[in-house]
Amino acid sequence: MRGPLAPRALPLRRTPVEQFDALVMDSVVEIERRLAESLGSKFTDLRHIEFAVDEVPPESQNYDADIVEDRGVPLSKLYPAQPGTVAASPRIVLYRRPIELRAEGKGEMEGLVRSVLAEQLASLLNLPPEDLEF
């Protein structure tokens, strides 16, 4: 009799894409927790910001200040809020494949994801990136 080794809900069954998505969301939660601790009552949560993961950056990319890149390859992009449109909330998109290719292990990838998120959030919230990195 053959069957799965573990139920689908367990991390053992997570695909690399699901693992990366979970890493991004865990990093966002940790950054939000640290902001709440350091800023106290002045802190507003990050629920108004959308976070997304794309496989790779689009081919025709405008290289503006809202892109975090490494060696000419975009790792993430910040899309500012556009009130009155479908994009009413700011959106931070991380590009999974370029980040994975730059990391030489899980620990390094976690650090890179946190660093990219910190840089984009710092730009959006007008804070120094050092305040958001951990």
MDTraj code that builds the backbone (N, CA, C; nanometers):
import mdtraj as md
import numpy as np

residues = "MET ARG GLY PRO LEU ALA PRO ARG ALA LEU PRO LEU ARG ARG THR PRO VAL GLU GLN PHE ASP ALA LEU VAL MET ASP SER VAL VAL GLU ILE GLU ARG ARG LEU ALA GLU SER LEU GLY SER LYS PHE THR ASP LEU ARG HIS ILE GLU PHE ALA VAL ASP GLU VAL PRO PRO GLU SER GLN ASN TYR ASP ALA ASP ILE VAL GLU ASP ARG GLY VAL PRO LEU SER LYS LEU TYR PRO ALA GLN PRO GLY THR VAL ALA ALA SER PRO ARG ILE VAL LEU TYR ARG ARG PRO ILE GLU LEU ARG ALA GLU GLY LYS GLY GLU MET GLU GLY LEU VAL ARG SER VAL LEU ALA GLU GLN LEU ALA SER LEU LEU ASN LEU PRO PRO GLU ASP LEU GLU PHE".split()
xyz = np.array([
    [0.0844, -0.1166, 0.0000],
    [0.0000, 0.0000, 0.0000],
    [0.0896, 0.1239, 0.0000],
    [0.0651, 0.2133, -0.0936],
    [0.1444, 0.3348, -0.1045],
    [0.0582, 0.4550, -0.0747],
    [0.1186, 0.5532, -0.0158],
    [0.0469, 0.6762, 0.0162],
    [0.1474, 0.7827, 0.0562],
    [0.0992, 0.9000, 0.0853],
    [0.1910, 1.0079, 0.1245],
    [0.2559, 0.9786, 0.2599],
    [0.3771, 1.0280, 0.2760],
    [0.4477, 1.0115, 0.4029],
    [0.3891, 1.0985, 0.5123],
    [0.3342, 1.2118, 0.4729],
    [0.2797, 1.3065, 0.5705],
    [0.1606, 1.3783, 0.5082],
    [0.0693, 1.4255, 0.5911],
    [-0.0438, 1.5031, 0.5380],
    [0.0056, 1.6296, 0.4679],
    [-0.0718, 1.6777, 0.3726],
    [-0.0342, 1.7948, 0.2937],
    [-0.0086, 1.9193, 0.3793],
    [-0.0741, 1.9325, 0.4914],
    [-0.0616, 2.0526, 0.5741],
    [0.0740, 2.0633, 0.6447],
    [0.1463, 1.9543, 0.6552],
    [0.2749, 1.9572, 0.7243],
    [0.3838, 2.0165, 0.6349],
    [0.4826, 2.0833, 0.6950],
    [0.5905, 2.1452, 0.6169],
    [0.6662, 2.0481, 0.5273],
    [0.6691, 1.9199, 0.5622],
    [0.7368, 1.8208, 0.4809],
    [0.6843, 1.8215, 0.3376],
    [0.5580, 1.8557, 0.3221],
    [0.4944, 1.8523, 0.1913],
    [0.4958, 1.9875, 0.1208],
    [0.5612, 2.0873, 0.1768],
    [0.5652, 2.2181, 0.1134],
    [0.6586, 2.2165, -0.0066],
    [0.6125, 2.2770, -0.1128],
    [0.6965, 2.2926, -0.2307],
    [0.7961, 2.4058, -0.2048],
    [0.9013, 2.4169, -0.2853],
    [0.9932, 2.5296, -0.2684],
    [0.9233, 2.6656, -0.2784],
    [0.8230, 2.6753, -0.3638],
    [0.7477, 2.8007, -0.3779],
    [0.6735, 2.8314, -0.2483],
    [0.6078, 2.7309, -0.1905],
    [0.5361, 2.7502, -0.0646],
    [0.6319, 2.7842, 0.0491],
    [0.7496, 2.7229, 0.0502],
    [0.8489, 2.7523, 0.1526],
    [0.8968, 2.8965, 0.1415],
    [0.9190, 2.9440, 0.0196],
    [0.9640, 3.0815, 0.0000],
    [0.8551, 3.1796, 0.0421],
    [0.7309, 3.1521, 0.0029],
    [0.6187, 3.2381, 0.0432],
    [0.6080, 3.2458, 0.1952],
    [0.6233, 3.1319, 0.2620],
    [0.6171, 3.1290, 0.4087],
    [0.7331, 3.2080, 0.4691],
    [0.8503, 3.1992, 0.4093],
    [0.9671, 3.2748, 0.4563],
    [0.9412, 3.4247, 0.4470],
    [0.8824, 3.4680, 0.3370],
    [0.8519, 3.6105, 0.3192],
    [0.7522, 3.6558, 0.4259],
    [0.6461, 3.5810, 0.4452],
    [0.5443, 3.6224, 0.5417],
    [0.5968, 3.6168, 0.6851],
    [0.6784, 3.5168, 0.7170],
    [0.7391, 3.5109, 0.8504],
    [0.8289, 3.6320, 0.8736],
    [0.9021, 3.6724, 0.7707],
    [0.9895, 3.7893, 0.7817],
    [0.9085, 3.9168, 0.8016],
    [0.7963, 3.9289, 0.7306],
    [0.7095, 4.0460, 0.7458],
    [0.6556, 4.0524, 0.8880],
    [0.6112, 3.9391, 0.9411],
    [0.5579, 3.9339, 1.0777],
    [0.6656, 3.9743, 1.1778],
    [0.7886, 3.9273, 1.1580],
    [0.8977, 3.9604, 1.2503],
    [0.9330, 4.1093, 1.2426],
    [0.9379, 4.1643, 1.1229],
    [0.9658, 4.3076, 1.1077],
    [0.8547, 4.3892, 1.1739],
    [0.7310, 4.3485, 1.1539],
    [0.6178, 4.4189, 1.2148],
    [0.6265, 4.4142, 1.3676],
    [0.6634, 4.2987, 1.4221],
    [0.6773, 4.2842, 1.5674],
    [0.7868, 4.3762, 1.6200],
    [0.8995, 4.3798, 1.5509],
    [1.0109, 4.4647, 1.5948],
    [0.9761, 4.6131, 1.5853],
    [0.9020, 4.6502, 1.4805],
    [0.8585, 4.7894, 1.4682],
    [0.7655, 4.8274, 1.5827],
    [0.6731, 4.7383, 1.6153],
    [0.5797, 4.7656, 1.7248],
    [0.6553, 4.7826, 1.8564],
    [0.7582, 4.7005, 1.8781],
    [0.8373, 4.7108, 2.0018],
    [0.9165, 4.8410, 2.0067],
    [0.9767, 4.8789, 1.8955],
    [1.0638, 4.9967, 1.8975],
    [0.9867, 5.1282, 1.8884],
    [0.8752, 5.1298, 1.8145],
    [0.8010, 5.2548, 1.7979],
    [0.6835, 5.2682, 1.8932],
    [0.6422, 5.1580, 1.9531],
    [0.5320, 5.1617, 2.0499],
    [0.4023, 5.2126, 1.9904],
    [0.3394, 5.3078, 2.0579],
    [0.2076, 5.3557, 2.0160],
    [0.2115, 5.4356, 1.8865],
    [0.3289, 5.4808, 1.8432],
    [0.3391, 5.5552, 1.7171],
    [0.3320, 5.4627, 1.5955],
    [0.3458, 5.3319, 1.6186],
    [0.3515, 5.2358, 1.5091],
    [0.2119, 5.2028, 1.4563],
    [0.1974, 5.2074, 1.3261],
    [0.0769, 5.1561, 1.2618],
    [0.1160, 5.0272, 1.1910],
    [0.0323, 4.9255, 1.1988],
    [0.0711, 4.7954, 1.1449],
    [0.0887, 4.7991, 0.9930],
    [0.1356, 4.6890, 0.9404],
    [0.1676, 4.6798, 0.7986],
    [0.0539, 4.6193, 0.7157],
    [-0.0662, 4.6095, 0.7742],
    [-0.1781, 4.5471, 0.7023],
    [-0.2198, 4.6238, 0.5782],
    [-0.1879, 4.7516, 0.5721],
    [-0.2266, 4.8297, 0.4545],
    [-0.1309, 4.8081, 0.3364],
    [-0.0230, 4.7336, 0.3579],
    [0.0747, 4.7061, 0.2529],
    [0.0519, 4.5648, 0.2001],
    [0.0512, 4.5498, 0.0688],
    [0.0395, 4.4181, 0.0075],
    [0.1792, 4.3631, -0.0174],
    [0.1971, 4.2349, 0.0097],
    [0.3235, 4.1671, -0.0166],
    [0.2961, 4.0566, -0.1165],
    [0.3833, 4.0445, -0.2160],
    [0.3656, 3.9427, -0.3183],
    [0.5001, 3.8848, -0.3581],
    [0.4942, 3.7674, -0.4180],
    [0.6139, 3.7020, -0.4694],
    [0.5873, 3.6664, -0.6154],
    [0.6782, 3.7063, -0.7024],
    [0.6749, 3.6655, -0.8429],
    [0.7953, 3.5765, -0.8666],
    [0.7828, 3.4911, -0.9648],
    [0.8914, 3.3993, -0.9984],
    [1.0169, 3.4756, -1.0419],
    [1.0011, 3.5620, -1.1399],
    [1.1123, 3.6417, -1.1937],
    [1.0621, 3.7820, -1.2228],
    [1.1529, 3.8795, -1.2344],
    [1.1085, 4.0149, -1.2691],
    [1.0615, 4.0206, -1.4138],
    [0.9722, 4.1137, -1.4441],
    [0.9288, 4.1286, -1.5832],
    [1.0465, 4.1695, -1.6717],
    [1.0384, 4.1339, -1.8001],
    [1.1483, 4.1644, -1.8925],
    [1.1719, 4.3128, -1.9089],
    [1.0673, 4.3870, -1.9346],
    [1.0850, 4.5309, -1.9548],
    [1.0609, 4.6013, -1.8225],
    [1.1674, 4.6218, -1.7505],
    [1.1596, 4.6803, -1.6174],
    [1.2197, 4.8206, -1.6203],
    [1.1472, 4.9165, -1.5683],
    [1.2023, 5.0505, -1.5517],
    [1.2847, 5.0506, -1.4243],
    [1.4097, 5.0860, -1.4354],
    [1.4978, 5.0839, -1.3194],
    [1.4887, 5.2161, -1.2455],
    [1.3937, 5.2226, -1.1560],
    [1.3720, 5.3405, -1.0738],
    [1.4322, 5.3177, -0.9365],
    [1.4135, 5.4146, -0.8501],
    [1.4635, 5.4035, -0.7128],
    [1.3849, 5.3013, -0.6319],
    [1.2708, 5.2564, -0.6830],
    [1.1868, 5.1640, -0.6081],
    [1.2223, 5.0173, -0.6322],
    [1.3386, 4.9917, -0.6907],
    [1.3819, 4.8555, -0.7182],
    [1.5073, 4.8263, -0.6368],
    [1.5071, 4.7105, -0.5714],
    [1.6274, 4.6629, -0.5036],
    [1.6900, 4.5627, -0.5985],
    [1.8164, 4.5861, -0.6334],
    [1.8809, 4.4956, -0.7275],
    [2.0193, 4.4559, -0.6785],
    [2.0669, 4.3454, -0.7357],
    [2.1999, 4.2957, -0.7058],
    [2.2647, 4.2575, -0.8378],
    [2.3778, 4.3175, -0.8651],
    [2.4511, 4.2916, -0.9892],
    [2.3626, 4.3083, -1.1126],
    [2.2782, 4.4117, -1.1102],
    [2.1939, 4.4428, -1.2246],
    [2.0665, 4.3613, -1.2374],
    [2.0420, 4.2698, -1.1441],
    [1.9213, 4.1869, -1.1489],
    [1.8281, 4.2301, -1.0367],
    [1.7041, 4.2675, -1.0709],
    [1.6095, 4.3091, -0.9665],
    [1.5757, 4.1947, -0.8710],
    [1.5745, 4.2263, -0.7417],
    [1.5337, 4.1303, -0.6393],
    [1.3937, 4.1611, -0.5873],
    [1.3535, 4.2882, -0.5977],
    [1.2191, 4.3271, -0.5538],
    [1.1831, 4.4621, -0.6147],
    [1.0550, 4.4942, -0.6062],
    [1.0063, 4.6225, -0.6559],
    [0.8964, 4.6714, -0.5636],
    [0.8953, 4.8020, -0.5410],
    [0.7922, 4.8669, -0.4612],
    [0.6989, 4.9412, -0.5552],
    [0.5726, 4.9058, -0.5514],
    [0.4704, 4.9760, -0.6287],
    [0.3957, 5.0674, -0.5324],
    [0.4083, 5.1989, -0.5481],
    [0.3417, 5.2900, -0.4543],
    [0.1894, 5.2813, -0.4676],
    [0.1221, 5.3264, -0.3630],
    [-0.0243, 5.3286, -0.3639],
    [-0.0740, 5.4268, -0.4697],
    [-0.1841, 5.3896, -0.5318],
    [-0.2491, 5.4764, -0.6292],
    [-0.3967, 5.4863, -0.5907],
    [-0.4274, 5.5778, -0.4973],
    [-0.5651, 5.5894, -0.4490],
    [-0.6643, 5.6089, -0.5630],
    [-0.7795, 5.5467, -0.5482],
    [-0.8844, 5.5578, -0.6484],
    [-0.8720, 5.4569, -0.7608],
    [-0.7722, 5.3686, -0.7529],
    [-0.7550, 5.2648, -0.8546],
    [-0.7549, 5.1279, -0.7877],
    [-0.7356, 5.0254, -0.8677],
    [-0.7257, 4.8903, -0.8132],
    [-0.6038, 4.8793, -0.7213],
    [-0.4998, 4.9566, -0.7503],
    [-0.3769, 4.9552, -0.6703],
    [-0.3828, 5.0619, -0.5614],
    [-0.4867, 5.0570, -0.4792],
    [-0.5051, 5.1582, -0.3748],
    [-0.4048, 5.1441, -0.2610],
    [-0.3456, 5.0262, -0.2452],
    [-0.2472, 5.0025, -0.1393],
    [-0.1084, 4.9895, -0.2006],
    [-0.0052, 5.0293, -0.1260],
    [0.1305, 5.0051, -0.1760],
    [0.1563, 4.8547, -0.1808],
    [0.2422, 4.8131, -0.2729],
    [0.2690, 4.6705, -0.2916],
    [0.4186, 4.6475, -0.3059],
    [0.4693, 4.5501, -0.2311],
    [0.6092, 4.5103, -0.2411],
    [0.6130, 4.3703, -0.3008],
    [0.6844, 4.3581, -0.4128],
    [0.6951, 4.2297, -0.4824],
    [0.8394, 4.1822, -0.4735],
    [0.8585, 4.0610, -0.4230],
    [0.9903, 3.9989, -0.4202],
    [0.9984, 3.8993, -0.5352],
    [1.1151, 3.8917, -0.5987],
    [1.1351, 3.7998, -0.7104],
    [1.2110, 3.6773, -0.6589],
    [1.1395, 3.5651, -0.6555],
    [1.1887, 3.4437, -0.5907],
    [1.3160, 3.3873, -0.6536],
    [1.3176, 3.3650, -0.7826],
    [1.4324, 3.2982, -0.8463],
    [1.5629, 3.3776, -0.8304],
    [1.5646, 3.5084, -0.8567],
    [1.6911, 3.5810, -0.8363],
    [1.7406, 3.5766, -0.6922],
    [1.6475, 3.5795, -0.5959],
    [1.6882, 3.5719, -0.4554],
    [1.7444, 3.4333, -0.4245],
    [1.6765, 3.3283, -0.4714],
    [1.7242, 3.1921, -0.4469],
    [1.8619, 3.1685, -0.5092],
    [1.8847, 3.2233, -0.6275],
    [2.0118, 3.2026, -0.6964],
    [2.1281, 3.2738, -0.6273],
    [2.0999, 3.3786, -0.5510],
    [2.2052, 3.4524, -0.4824],
    [2.2381, 3.3952, -0.3458],
    [2.1514, 3.3114, -0.2942],
    [2.1721, 3.2563, -0.1599],
    [2.2359, 3.1180, -0.1683],
    [2.3309, 3.0928, -0.0793],
    [2.3984, 2.9632, -0.0764],
    [2.3513, 2.8779, 0.0404],
    [2.2272, 2.8863, 0.0712],
    [2.1712, 2.8065, 0.1801],
    [2.0496, 2.8763, 0.2376],
    [1.9799, 2.8034, 0.3223],
    [1.8569, 2.8560, 0.3800],
    [1.8819, 2.9797, 0.4656],
    [1.9851, 2.9768, 0.5476],
    [2.0156, 3.0902, 0.6347],
    [2.0479, 3.2165, 0.5560],
    [2.1272, 3.2005, 0.4513],
    [2.1626, 3.3153, 0.3690],
    [2.0396, 3.3700, 0.2954],
    [1.9511, 3.2792, 0.2507],
    [1.8293, 3.3234, 0.1827],
    [1.7377, 3.3988, 0.2800],
    [1.7266, 3.3513, 0.4023],
    [1.6460, 3.4215, 0.5027],
    [1.6997, 3.5625, 0.5255],
    [1.8316, 3.5737, 0.5374],
    [1.8930, 3.7048, 0.5567],
    [1.8707, 3.7973, 0.4387],
    [1.8806, 3.7436, 0.3174],
    [1.8595, 3.8239, 0.1976],
    [1.7149, 3.8707, 0.1873],
    [1.6198, 3.7826, 0.2157],
    [1.4773, 3.8207, 0.2128],
    [1.4512, 3.9305, 0.3149],
    [1.5026, 3.9149, 0.4363],
    [1.4834, 4.0175, 0.5399],
    [1.5459, 4.1499, 0.4987],
    [1.6634, 4.1439, 0.4402],
    [1.7321, 4.2657, 0.3971],
    [1.6554, 4.3378, 0.2867],
    [1.6066, 4.2632, 0.1898],
    [1.5298, 4.3223, 0.0789],
    [1.3998, 4.3824, 0.1312],
    [1.3305, 4.3085, 0.2169],
    [1.2063, 4.3617, 0.2753],
    [1.2335, 4.4867, 0.3582],
    [1.3392, 4.4841, 0.4371],
    [1.3728, 4.5997, 0.5209],
    [1.4012, 4.7216, 0.4343],
    [1.4728, 4.7030, 0.3256],
    [1.5045, 4.8160, 0.2390],
    [1.3783, 4.8740, 0.1740],
    [1.2907, 4.7880, 0.1269],
    [1.1678, 4.8361, 0.0631],
    [1.0745, 4.9010, 0.1650],
    [1.0573, 4.8395, 0.2806],
    [0.9711, 4.8972, 0.3841],
    [1.0274, 5.0286, 0.4369],
    [1.1575, 5.0356, 0.4521],
    [1.2206, 5.1596, 0.4983],
    [1.1936, 5.2721, 0.3993],
    [1.2024, 5.2418, 0.2722],
    [1.1734, 5.3413, 0.1689],
    [1.0276, 5.3864, 0.1767],
    [0.9395, 5.2919, 0.1952],
    [0.7961, 5.3217, 0.2009],
    [0.7581, 5.3986, 0.3272],
    [0.8176, 5.3623, 0.4413],
    [0.7813, 5.4218, 0.5697],
    [0.8710, 5.5391, 0.6105],
    [0.9652, 5.5746, 0.5250],
    [1.0606, 5.6828, 0.5533],
    [1.1379, 5.6590, 0.6824],
    [1.1911, 5.5392, 0.6949],
    [1.2738, 5.5013, 0.8091],
    [1.4097, 5.4558, 0.7585],
    [1.5129, 5.4616, 0.8425],
    [1.6420, 5.4044, 0.8007],
    [1.6316, 5.2521, 0.7944],
    [1.6875, 5.1882, 0.6914],
    [1.6781, 5.0424, 0.6799],
    [1.7341, 4.9681, 0.8015],
    [1.8326, 5.0272, 0.8690],
    [1.8921, 4.9626, 0.9863],
    [1.7894, 4.9400, 1.0970],
    [1.6864, 5.0261, 1.1030],
    [1.5825, 5.0127, 1.2060],
    [1.4950, 4.8896, 1.1835],
    [1.4943, 4.8383, 1.0596],
    [1.4064, 4.7266, 1.0265],
    [1.4780, 4.5931, 1.0143],
    [1.6102, 4.5946, 1.0036],
    [1.6844, 4.4698, 0.9888],
    [1.7073, 4.4050, 1.1238],
    [1.7105, 4.2726, 1.1222],
    [1.7335, 4.1963, 1.2463],
    [1.8169, 4.0752, 1.2148],
])
top = md.Topology()
chain = top.add_chain()
for i, resn in enumerate(residues, 1):
    res = top.add_residue(resn, chain, resSeq=i)
    for name in ("N", "CA", "C"):
        top.add_atom(name, md.element.get_by_symbol(name[0]), res)
traj = md.Trajectory(xyz[None], top)
